[in-house]
Amino acid sequence: MSDTVKYANLAQRIPLFKGVSPEDVHKIFSKGMTQVEDKDTVIFYEGTTGNQMYVVLAGMIDLYSGKKKIATLRSGDMFGEMALINNEPRSATAVAAERSQLFVLSETAFQKLMTKRISIRMLLNIVGVMSDRIREANKRLAAAGGTPDSRD
């Protein structure tokens, strides 16, 4: 598979890169790094601060709040993105559920790398994913008899 096809595929498959050209996705990957984590490796702990976000390229990542599993992320999913938006502590612990390949983008690389157009597009994509997550959490809460925090 040519690099152009590979990055075009990533641009279509991963919500973070929606609307970003394959050439720009290539630039982003050249400034970030990929890492492979073995099963049961903790990527970060709830309550710690961080300045990196992650995209699952292969494998699965489980997110925990305390000891309760709150989500399983698969290829194309991103996590830790709030670290690029605010300096709040991590809201969950991320653990590799199986051997996983991750793309890692630091806040510094994000800021240095991005043109205004690309960074705005990616931030809008992050906000869109976060909005979808809140909407799903509200549906689960309503189904469980709770009260959602926000209204659509």
Secondary structure, DSSP 8 states (H G I E B T S, - for coil): --HHHHHHHHHHH-GGGTT--HHHHHHHHHHSEEEEE-TT-EEE-TT----EEEEEEES-EEEEETTEEEEEE-TT-EE-THHHH-----SSEEEESSSEEEEEEEHHHHHHH--HHHHHHHHHHHHHHHHHHHHHHHHHHHHTT---SS--
